[in-house]
Amino acid sequence: MAGADTKIVGPAVEVERGAPVEQGATRYAWYVLSILFLVYVLNFVDRQIISILAEDIKRDLGLKDQDLGFLYGTAFGVFYSLFGIPLGRLADNWHRVRLMTIGLSLWSVMTALSGFSRTGGHLAAARIGVGIGEATASPSAYSIISDYFPKRLRATALSIYSAGLYVGGGCSLFIGGLIVQGWNKAYPGGGPLGLVGWQAAFMAVGVPGLLLAVWIATLKEPIRGLVEGLPEPDKHPAPFRAFGAELVTIVPPLTLIGAAMGGARALGYNLLALAVVAAAVTGLIEAGEPWPQWVAIGIGVYAVFSWASALKRRDPPTFALIVGTPAFLCTVVAYGLNAFLSYAASFWAAPYALRELGVTPSSAGFMIGSLGATAGFLGLTIGGVVSDRLRRGNPAGRLCVVIFGAIVPVPFLVLAFTASAPTAFYTGIFLAQLTASCALGAAAATTQDMVLPRMRGTATATFFIGTTLIGLALGPYMAGRVSTLTGSLSIGMLSLLVVTPITLACAVAAYRLAPRAEATREMRARAAGEGQPPPASPPPLRRHPNRPVRSCRRRSRRWSTCSTSKVVSRSLRGCGTARGSSAMRHPNLPSAAVARCRRIRWPSSTRC
């Protein structure tokens, strides 16, 4: 029981008043971390399982390879990236445990409903729901973990949580392969409710998420910042209003509302961008391209433009250091094209093994899943350590690892997707994933170096929006599209290597531009308005020096505020002085700023 000289810092943590906050983590904190790790594992199981089920889905729903690429990448990735920013804002302002519970329930239901799909459209709608639901996970989890663990343990805790990515990705292929193979063997003509193997697999991994959501709901919401000894912040008065304000900046067609709030010019530019994107999408469809893919990509491109325009209006310094910095954009594009190959390889590896090498689903799931999980973990860890060491002697040292990740995986991808034997295929796919994954940490850290600390959340969102739309939404689809046109999955995957020179060019450009971008970030931020006080409210009004207060009291007085200089002049009727004269002008108003002011009504109780 806490005494009079103690205070509660978090669940089961007590410290004396005035004493520094305890630097260890409680048992309850580790308990919370273990549950969040399971959530992230399930996150990637539900996201990746479609890879091992792709061949059965293609056969039963009459789809093509390009449709499979759309279902895995575009349908999920576009909406995952667009909803990530507003849901991250909601996690900052609302109850994070409740948000994660709702999100986990949503994506679990949508995964289970995928098992009832009878058409590609039904499955696409379910995948969109999975993407929106999963967008709640990491913003909430990162924030919760940061409020349960002190700084010295925070990196360890976040690393343990992030390891769920590799565990989940590997487990999804193994579990999916076992279920689809076992179900089809037990029920060759369809089992209960007429479900076939791939449908049963979706339901088998979706339903446990609902049970985990109930478990998540029992967690205690930590007090924000208290583990660091910071005072508890006030609760946001309108978290869902802030969520809506963020939503209208990035989710079409709400973006038109957000643009209209910025004025007629902002709305005009937004409509022009919409017209350009619509024309480009229409042209691609007229040329024979599948409309679902390019409509989704068009939505993503238009949404990013709307969000960037809103960022420029709301926060010019952040816009200048992110969108207005060529080094930042080159880094995003370089890693986005790296992800373009990586996402395609991770999705099409299982179909290639089943289709071209004749291995069983359970065997392919186990080998590809375990090798992929190991390669991703080792590559990310080694790449992070090496890039940090290179950074010590060279401001652009981390980008050497990005350049490495752009070149070295190429021969291993060629080996894997031209292999005629499982051993060669597994060797190639392991080495390709090992060398490609090392670039993630280096690229992400480079973007963080180019912005001010307060901008890091926005920089992270921009980085993942770019890499998701370029990598996840385009890579798997383009490989599938070429495979559909040529009839060869091998050609479909190898055709993606044409982006390697672009990847290398962007990485080299970032290497050359990054040192100056980092060295001048404070100067460029100040030039864009960083550190300047916000527009001041009207200065306190003073009694006219030559007139008694009584003679100036009126029920209705008109005050003018200049729309450009944000200063206040006053014009009074009945005070005996001509409006605009120097005697009646507000003492703080420059004489040159009297003109071009619009009138507004101030409270009637104001004195002149």
N, C-alpha and C positions, 0 to 999 in steps of 0.2 A: 504494500500500500504506500502510495506516495505521501511523503510528509510535507510539512509546510515549506521546507527549503528545497524541494525538488519540483521539477516540471516534466511533463510527458513530452518526449520528442517524437516518438512514433510508437508503434505497437511494441509493447514490452521493453521500452527503452526509457530509463530515467536518469537524469543528470541533475546535479545541484545547480541552483540559480547562479548565474554568473560564471559557471564553469564551462570550459569548451565542450562541444558536443562530442560524444564518444565516437571514436574512429572505426570501431568494428561494426560488423553487420549482425543483426539478430538472427536467431533460428527462424523466426517468422519470415524475415526477408529472404532467406535461402529457400524456404518453403514456397513463397510467392514466385521466386525465380524458377523453381522446378516446374510449376504449373504453367508459367508463361513459356518456358521452353517447349512443353508439350503442345501448347497452342501454335507455336511457330512450326513445329514438326508437322502438325495437322494442316497448317496453312499450305505448306509445300506438297504434302501428300495430295490434297484436293486440287492443287494447281497443276501438278505434273502427271497425275495418273493417266490423263488422256493419251500420253505418249505410248504407253504399252498397250492401250486399248485401241489405238488408231486403226489397225488393220481390220479388226472386227467391226468397228463403227463404219468404216468405209464400205465394207461389204453389205452390212445390214441396212444402212440408210442410203445407199446408192450415191455416195459422195466421191469426189475426186481429191487428189493430193492437195490441190490449191484450197479446197474447202477445209481440209484438216489443218492446214497451216493457218487459215483464218480463225478457226475455232480455238486453236491453242494459243495463238499469239494476239491477233488483232482484237477479237471480240473481248478477250480478257484485258489485254494490255492498255488499250485506249481508255477504257473507263476506270481501270485501276489507277492510272496516272492522273486523270482529270479530277477524280474525287479525292485523291490523296491530300491535296492542299486544303480544301475546306474542312475535311474531316480532321486533319492535323490541327487546324485552328479550333475546332470543337473540343479536341482533346486538351488543348491549352486552357480552355475556359469552363469546361463542364466536368462531370464525374467520369473519370477514365475507366473505372471498372465497369460501370454501366454501358459505356460506349463499346468497350471490347465485348461485353456479353451480347449486346445487340448485333454487332458485326459478326461474331462467331456463329451466332444462331442463323443469321442471314446466309452466310456463305455455306454453312452446313446443309441448310434446307435446299439451297440451290444446287449443291452437289448431289444430294439425294434425288432431287427432281430431275437431274440429268439422266438418271436411270429410267425415267418414264418417257424419254424423248422418242418420238416417232418420225421426226424429220430433222433436217439440219437446222432449220429455223428455230425449232424448240430447243435444241441443244445450244444454239448461239445465244438465245435469251437467257438460258440458265448460266452460261459462262459469263455473260455480262453481270448477272447478279453475284456470281462468285467474285468477280473483280471488284465490285463496289464494296462487298462485305469485307474482303481481305484488306482493303485500303484503310480500315480502322485499326488493324492489328499493330503494326510497328510504331505509329505515332503514340498510341496509348501505352504500349509496352515500354518503349524507350523512356517515356516520362515517368511511369510508375517505378521502373528500375532505378532511375536517377534519384528518386525521392526515398528509396529504401536503402540505397547503398552510398556510403561516403565516397568522396572523390578518389581515395587511394584504392578502392575496390571496384570502382564503377566500370573501368575498362574490362576487368575480368568478368564482371557480371554481364556486361553487354556482349562480350565475346562468347560466353556460354549460351546466351540467348540466340545469338546469330548462328551458332553451330547447328541450330535446328534447321537451317536452310539445307545443309548437306545431308543431315540425317533424314529429313523429310523427303528430299529429292530422291535419295537412294531407296528409302522404304516404299515410296509410291510405286516404283517400277517392280520391286520384288513382290509387294502385296498384290498389286494389280495383276501381275503375271500368274501368281498362284491361284487367285480367285477365278480369273477368266478360264484358265486351263482346267481347274478342278470342276467348275460349274458346267462347262460345256461337255466334259466327260460324263458327269453325273446326269445331266439333263440335255441330251443331244437335240431334242426338239423344243427346248424351252422349259423352264421350271415353273414354280408357283407364280401366278399372275402373268404367265407367259414371258417371264423375263429370261433373257439370254445372258451369257457370261459377262459382257461388258456392262450391261445394265445392273447386274447384281454387284459388280465391283464398285460402281458409283454409289450405290446405296450402302454398301458395306463400309465405305470410308466417310460417308456423309452423316449417317445416323449417330455414330459416336461423338461427333462434334456437338450435338445437342446436349448430350450428357456432360461433356466438358464445359459447355456454356453455363450449365447449372452450377458446376463446381466453381467456375470463375466468379459467378455472382456472389459467392460467399466471401470473397477476399475483401479485406479492409482497404478503403481508399486512403493512401498516405497523405500526410500534410505536406503541401508543396514547400520545398526549400528548408524545412525544419531540420533535416538531417545535416545541413550545413550551418545550422545556427541562425538562419535567416528568419525574420518575423513572418508569420503566416499572412499571405496576401489576402486582400479582400476578395470575396466571391464576385465573379463577373455578374453584373446586374441583368444582362440579357445575352446569355451565351448563344442561344439559337438565332438571335438577331445578328450577332457577329458571324455566325456560321452562314446565314443567308447572305450577308454582305459579301462574304468571300465566295459564295456559290455563284453570285451573279457576275463575278469577274472571269469565270473560267468554264462554266457549264452551259453550252448552248441549249435553247435559245435565250436563256436568262442573261446571257452576255449582252444582248441588245439593251436590256434594262440598265445594266452596269455602264454601258457606253453612254446611254442617254443621260445618266447622272453626271457624266463628265462634261456635258455641254453639247451644243450642236456640232461643233467641229469633230469632237471625239466620236459622236454617233455617225457622222459622215464617213470618217476614215474606217470605222468598223463595218459599215455597210459596203464600202468599197472593197475591203478585204474579203468579206463574205461573198461578194459578186465574183471576185477573182478566183476564190477557191471553188465556188460552185461551177464556174466556167471550166476550170481545169478538170474537176471530177466528171462533168458532163462529157468533156472531150475524151477522157479515158474510157468511159462507158460506151460512147459511140464507136470507139475504136475496137470494142469487143472485150474489154476487161470486165471481170465480175463486179457488179455494182456494190454488193455488201462490203467488200474490202475497201474500195476507194471512197465510198460514202463515210465509212468509219474513219479512214485516214483524213479525209477532208474535215470531219468534225474535230479531230485532234489538232490539225494544223490551225484551223480557225480559232479554236479554244486557246491555243498557246498564244496566238497573236492578240486575242482579247485580253488575256491575263497580263502579257507583257505591256500592253498599252495602259492597262489599269495601274500596273506597278510604276510606270513612268509618271503617271499623274499623282499617285499617292506617295511615292518614295523615290524621287529623282536620284539621290545618291546610290541607293541599292541598284536601280536600273543601270546607272552609269558603270558600276563595278561588275555587273553580271552581263546583262545583254549588250551593254556598250563597250565591253572589253573583248577584243578579238582573241586574246590568249585564252580567255575563259571559254568562248564559243568553240575554238579549235580543240580544246581539251575534251569538251562534251561530245563533239562530232567524232573525234578520234576514238574515244572509248565506246561511243554509240555504235560505230561500225565494227569495233571488236565484238560487242555484244550481238550485233547483226549475225556474225558467224557463229558465236557461241550458242545463242538460243536456237539457231537452226540445227546445229550439230546435236545439241542435247535432246531436241524433240525427235529428229529423224533417225537418230542412232538405233532406237528399238525397232521401228518399222523396217529399216535396212537389214538389220540382223534377221528378222523374221522372214522378210520377203526374199532377200538375195542369198542369205547364208543357210536358211532352213532350220534355224535353231528353234527350240520350244519357247513359249512365252515365259515360263518360270525360269528357265536357264538364262534367257536374255535379260529378264528383269533383275535377276540376282547379280549377274556379271556387270552389266552396264550401270546398275544402281550403286553397287559397292565401289566399283572403280571410279565412277563419277563423283561420289561423295568424298573418297580419299583424295582424288586429284584436286577437287575444288578447295578442300581444307588446306592441303599442303601448298597449293599455288597461292592462295590468298595470304597465308601466313608468311611464306618465304618472300613473296613479292613485297609485302609490307615492311619486313625487316630490311631487305636490300634497298628499297626505295628511301627509307629513312636514313640509312647510312650514306647513300649517294647525295642526299639533300644536305648533309653537313658541310660538304665542300663546294657545292654547286647549287645555287638557288633553283635551277631547273633540273636537278639531278633525278627527281622522281619521274620525270617524263622519259628518261632513258628506259625505265621499266615499261612504260606505255609503248614506246617504239619497239622494244623487245616483244611485247605481246601482240604487236601488229604483224611481225614478220615470222617469228619462229613457229607458231602453230600451223602455218600454211602447209609445209611438207607432211606433217602428221595427219592433217585433214585429208590430203590427197591419198596417203597410205590407207587411212580408214575406209574411205568411201570408194576405193577401187579394189579393196581386198576381196578375195574369193575364199578365204579361210577364216574361221572365227578368231584364231590366235592373232593374226595380223590385224584384224579389225579392232579387237580389244586393245591391242598395244597402241595402235594409232589413236584411238579415241581417248585413251588415258593420257597420253603425252600431249595431245592437242588441248584437252581441258586443263591439264596441269600448267602449261605455258600460257594459255590465254587468260586464266583466272588471276594470274599474278598482277595484271594491270589494273584491277578494280580499285584496290586500296590506294595505289599510286595516283590514279586519276582523281579519285574523290578527294584525297588530301591536297592535291595541287589546286583544285578549285577552292578549297577552304582557305588556302594561303592568299588567295587573290582578293578576298573580301574582308571587311571589318567584322569583329566578333558578333555584333548585333545582327549581321546579315547572313550568318552561317545557316540558319534554318531555311531561309529563302534560297540560298545557294545550293543546299542539299536537294531541295524540292526541284529546282531547275535542272540539276544534274540528272536526277532520276526521271524527270519528265522527258528530257532529251534522249537518254539512253533507252527508256522504255518504248517511246514512239519510234525511234530509229531501229533499235535492236529487236525487241519482242514483237512489235506490230508489223514489221516488214520482213525480218530474216526468215522465220519459218514459212511465211506465206510465199515469198519469192522463190524459195527452193521448191515448194510444192507446185507453184505455177509453172516453173520451167519443167518440172517432172511431168506435169500433166500434158504440156505441149510436146515434149520429146519422148515420153514413155519410159524415161530412165531416171530413177531417183539419184543414181550416182551423178549423172549430168546435172541434175537440179542442184545438188549440193556443191559440186565443183564450180558451177556457174557463179556462185556467190563470191568466189575469189577475185572477181573483177574489181571489187571495191578495195582490195589491198593497197593499190597505189594511192587511192584517196585517203585511206586510213593513215598511211605512212606520211603523206604530205601534210595532213592536219597535225599529226603528232610532232613532226619536225618544226612546223610553223609555231606550234605551242611552245616547243623547246626554246625557240629563238625569242619569242615574245614574252614569255612568262617572267623572266627576271625584271624587266622594266615594268611590267604590269604590277608586280608585287612591290617594287620599290616606290612606285608613284601612287599607290592606292589611296593613301591619306590625302595627298595633294588633289587627286582627281575627285575624291569624295567631298572635300571642302569646296572645290570649284562647282560641284553640283548642289551645294547647299548643306552639306553635313556640318553639324555643330552650330548652325545658325538658329537663333531662337524662333519658335513658331510665330506666325502673325499675331501681333499683340492685340489684346482686347482694347476697346476705346479707353483712353486715359481718363482718370477721375476728373469729373467736371468741377470747375471752380466758380465761385460766386463772382459775378461781373464786378470789376473793381470800382466802377463809377456809378453803379445803380444799386439801390437798396433791394434786399431780397424780396420784400413784400410786393414791390411793383413789377417783379418779373414772374410771379407765380401765375401760371395759367394752366388750365386743364389740358390743353393740347398744344404742344410745342413740336416743331419740326426740326429734326437734326439730320445732317447730311454726312454720309460716310463716303469717302473717295474710293472708287472701285480699283484704283491702281496703287495708290500710296498707302492705303489702309489707315489713313488718319482721319480725324474728326473735325469738322467745322460746324458751326451752328448758325442758324438763322431764326431769329425770334420775331414773332409779330407782336407789336404792341409794346416793345421795350424802348421805343423812342430813338432807335439808331437804325440807319439804313442797313439792310442785309448785305453781308459781304464786306462791310467796312472793317478797317483794322481794329477798331475799338470793340466790335462785337465778335470778332473771330476768336476761336479757341486759342488760348495762349500757346499751345504746343503745335499749332498748325502752321506750316510754312506758307507764306503768302502766295507762292507759285502753285500751291496744291489746292487752291480754293475752287478752281474750275473743274469741270467734268465730274461732278459728284452727283450721286443719286440720293434721293431723300428716303429716309426710313423714319418710322415713328418710334420714339423712345418712351419709356414709361412716363406717365403724366406727373408722377411725383418728383421727377428730376428737376433740380433747380439750375437756373442759369448762372 
